[in-house]
Amino acid sequence: MDILTLVGLIAGVAIVTVAMLADASINTFLNIPGLMIVLGGTFAVTLIKFRLRSVTSSFRLALSTVFRETSDRPIELIRNVSELARVVRKEGILGLESHETGNDFLAKAINLCVDGHPPELIEEALLEDMQQRMERYEVAERIFRGIGDAAPAIGMLGTLVGLVQMLNTLDDPSSIGPAMAIALLTTLYGAFIAQLIALPLADKIQLKAEDEQRNMALIITSIQNIMKGQNPRVITELLSAYITPEQQQVLAREREA
């Protein structure tokens, strides 16, 4: 589990909430009409900009990625594919048939190799798979950024509504308070949704997409070289570009051991 995402989200909401309630009650910051304007308006704008199917799938993708550590560490993938290269050199491509891996993209690559497809077809299939996955991440990121852009704007719209109501009821002092509450709290709700939820999640989705794209590129490069019959040590050297210098030193020590 990606605990930092959950901790950051809870900490951000908690800090703002505690600061709000330091000298006031929860009722001071609770305004149902203003909240309905922001939530309903943001949801409506999101549906106008995107398909409902894309919105629902993006929320599922976000829940399944930002709160879980779904990407393998590149150094572990390098160790894994180096072992695959050694198996192929000893037993041939069919030696991979009994190899199990928790990475579904690597498993797909192995299955394509074992099925005897030509390298060009394997590369094309893997690249197409990577492109489709990246497009799904991109759509999810765009949707959450769209929510982050829409929420403050709808909050400002609610503020204008509250100001109009207030100006129309200046002769009734008892109605000024609720109108001002809508005017100010809708802006607060919009900024809260955008800055503490939507935009951070969009950034995390982008980061997860970059991690997965790097891992898939590593796997494609690995499979290409395995199909060429490259030496496992050479493959490890080629793949070292995907890891940090410190991790490269770790792999070097492992090869020397």
C-alpha positions in Angstrom: 0.0 0.0 0.0 1.2 3.5 -0.8 0.8 4.7 2.8 2.2 8.2 2.1 -0.7 9.1 -0.2 -3.2 8.1 2.5 -1.2 9.8 5.2 -0.9 13.0 3.2 -4.6 13.1 2.3 -5.7 12.5 5.9 -3.1 14.9 7.3 -4.1 17.7 4.9 -7.8 17.4 5.6 -7.2 17.0 9.4 -4.9 20.1 9.6 -7.4 22.3 7.8 -10.3 21.0 9.8 -8.6 21.5 13.1 -7.6 25.0 12.1 -11.2 25.8 11.1 -12.6 24.4 14.3 -10.1 26.1 16.6 -12.4 29.0 17.5 -15.6 27.9 15.9 -18.0 24.9 15.7 -18.6 22.7 12.7 -21.9 24.4 12.0 -20.0 27.6 11.3 -18.4 26.0 8.2 -21.4 23.8 7.2 -23.7 25.2 4.6 -25.7 22.7 2.7 -26.8 24.9 -0.2 -23.3 26.1 -0.8 -21.9 22.5 -0.6 -24.6 21.4 -3.1 -23.6 24.2 -5.5 -19.9 23.2 -5.4 -20.4 19.4 -5.5 -23.3 19.4 -7.9 -21.8 22.0 -10.2 -18.4 20.3 -10.3 -19.9 17.0 -11.1 -22.1 18.6 -13.8 -19.1 20.3 -15.4 -17.1 17.0 -15.2 -19.9 15.2 -17.0 -20.0 17.9 -19.7 -16.3 17.7 -20.3 -15.9 13.9 -20.2 -17.9 10.7 -20.8 -19.6 9.1 -17.8 -17.8 5.8 -18.6 -14.4 7.6 -18.6 -15.3 9.3 -15.3 -16.2 6.1 -13.5 -13.3 4.1 -14.9 -10.9 7.0 -13.9 -12.2 6.9 -10.3 -11.7 3.1 -10.2 -8.2 3.5 -11.7 -7.4 6.2 -9.1 -8.5 4.1 -6.2 -6.6 1.1 -7.5 -3.3 3.0 -8.1 -2.8 6.0 -5.9 -3.4 4.2 -2.6 -1.6 1.0 -3.6 2.0 0.4 -4.6 1.2 -1.2 -7.9 4.6 -0.7 -9.7 7.5 -3.1 -9.2 10.9 -1.6 -8.4 13.0 -1.4 -11.5 15.9 -3.2 -9.8 13.7 -6.1 -9.0 12.6 -6.3 -12.6 16.2 -6.3 -13.8 17.0 -9.2 -11.5 13.9 -11.0 -12.8 14.7 -10.5 -16.4 18.3 -11.4 -15.9 17.2 -14.7 -14.5 14.9 -15.1 -17.6 17.9 -14.5 -19.9 19.9 -17.2 -18.1 17.0 -19.7 -18.4 16.7 -18.9 -22.2 20.4 -19.4 -22.8 20.3 -22.8 -21.0 16.9 -24.2 -22.0 15.7 -22.0 -24.9 12.5 -19.9 -25.1 10.3 -22.8 -24.0 12.2 -22.8 -20.7 10.2 -19.7 -19.8 6.9 -21.7 -19.8 7.2 -22.6 -16.1 8.3 -19.2 -15.0 5.9 -17.3 -12.8 5.8 -13.5 -12.2 3.5 -11.1 -10.4 3.9 -8.5 -13.1 1.1 -8.9 -15.6 3.0 -7.0 -18.4 6.0 -9.2 -18.0 3.8 -12.3 -17.9 2.1 -11.2 -21.2 5.6 -10.8 -22.7 6.7 -14.2 -21.6 3.5 -15.8 -23.0 4.0 -14.2 -26.3 7.6 -15.5 -26.4 6.6 -19.0 -25.4 3.9 -19.1 -28.1 6.6 -18.6 -30.7 5.5 -15.3 -32.1 8.2 -13.4 -34.1 10.1 -10.6 -32.2 8.5 -7.9 -34.4 4.9 -9.0 -33.4 5.9 -9.3 -29.7 7.3 -5.8 -29.7 4.3 -4.4 -31.5 1.8 -6.1 -29.1 3.7 -4.9 -26.0 4.0 -1.3 -27.4 0.3 -1.2 -28.1 -0.5 -2.5 -24.6 1.8 0.2 -23.1 0.2 2.9 -25.2 -3.4 1.9 -24.2 -2.4 1.8 -20.5 -0.8 5.2 -20.7 -3.9 6.6 -22.4 -6.1 5.4 -19.5 -3.7 7.0 -17.0 -3.8 10.2 -19.1 -7.6 10.4 -19.1 -7.8 9.8 -15.4 -5.2 12.6 -14.8 -7.1 14.9 -17.0 -10.4 14.2 -15.2 -9.0 14.9 -11.8 -7.3 18.1 -13.1 -10.6 19.1 -14.6 -12.2 18.6 -11.2 -9.4 20.7 -9.6 -10.1 23.5 -12.2 -13.9 23.3 -12.0 -14.3 23.2 -8.2 -12.8 26.7 -7.4 -14.7 28.2 -10.4 -18.0 26.8 -9.2 -17.1 28.0 -5.7 -16.7 31.5 -7.1 -20.1 31.1 -8.9 -21.6 30.2 -5.6 -20.0 33.3 -4.1 -21.7 35.4 -6.7 -25.0 33.8 -5.9 -24.6 34.5 -2.2 -23.6 38.1 -2.9 -26.6 38.7 -5.1 -28.9 37.2 -2.4 -27.3 39.3 0.2 -27.6 42.5 -1.8 -31.3 41.8 -2.4 -32.0 41.3 1.3 -30.1 44.2 2.9 -33.4 45.4 4.3 -33.7 42.1 6.2 -30.7 41.8 8.6 -31.6 38.2 9.5 -31.1 37.0 6.0 -27.7 38.6 5.5 -25.9 36.0 7.5 -27.0 32.9 5.5 -26.4 34.7 2.3 -22.9 35.7 3.3 -22.3 32.1 4.4 -23.1 30.8 0.9 -21.0 33.6 -0.6 -17.9 32.7 1.4 -18.2 29.0 2.1 -18.6 28.0 -1.5 -15.2 29.5 -2.3 -13.8 27.6 0.6 -15.4 24.3 -0.5 -14.1 24.7 -4.0 -10.6 25.5 -2.9 -10.7 22.6 -0.4 -11.7 20.0 -3.1 -9.2 21.3 -5.6 -6.1 21.8 -3.5 -6.5 19.0 -1.0 -8.1 16.2 -3.1 -8.4 16.6 -6.9 -5.1 18.2 -7.9 -2.8 16.1 -5.5 -4.5 12.9 -6.8 -3.9 14.1 -10.4 -0.2 14.6 -9.7 0.0 11.1 -8.0 -1.7 9.5 -11.0 0.8 11.2 -13.3 3.7 9.9 -11.1 2.2 6.3 -11.1 1.9 6.5 -14.9 5.5 7.5 -15.3 6.6 4.6 -13.0 4.6 2.1 -14.9 5.7 3.4 -18.3 9.3 3.1 -17.2 8.8 -0.4 -16.0 7.1 -1.4 -19.2 9.8 0.1 -21.4 12.3 -1.8 -19.3 10.5 -5.0 -19.9 10.2 -4.4 -23.7 13.9 -3.7 -23.9 14.6 -6.9 -21.9 12.4 -9.1 -24.1 14.0 -7.7 -27.2 17.5 -8.6 -26.0 16.4 -12.0 -24.6 14.9 -12.8 -28.0 18.3 -11.9 -29.6 20.1 -14.3 -27.2 22.0 -11.6 -25.5 24.3 -12.5 -22.5 22.5 -11.9 -19.2 25.4 -9.6 -18.0 25.0 -7.5 -21.1 21.3 -7.2 -20.6 21.8 -6.1 -17.0 24.3 -3.5 -18.2 21.8 -2.2 -20.8 19.0 -2.0 -18.2 21.1 -0.2 -15.6 20.1 3.1 -17.3 16.6 2.6 -15.7 17.9 2.7 -12.1 19.9 5.1 -9.9 23.7 5.0 -9.6 23.4 3.6 -6.1 21.2 0.7 -7.4 23.7 0.1 -10.2 26.4 -0.4 -7.6 24.2 -2.9 -5.8 23.8 -4.9 -9.0 27.5 -4.7 -9.7 28.3 -6.1 -6.3 25.8 -8.9 -6.8 27.4 -9.9 -10.1 30.8 -10.0 -8.5 29.6 -12.1 -5.6 
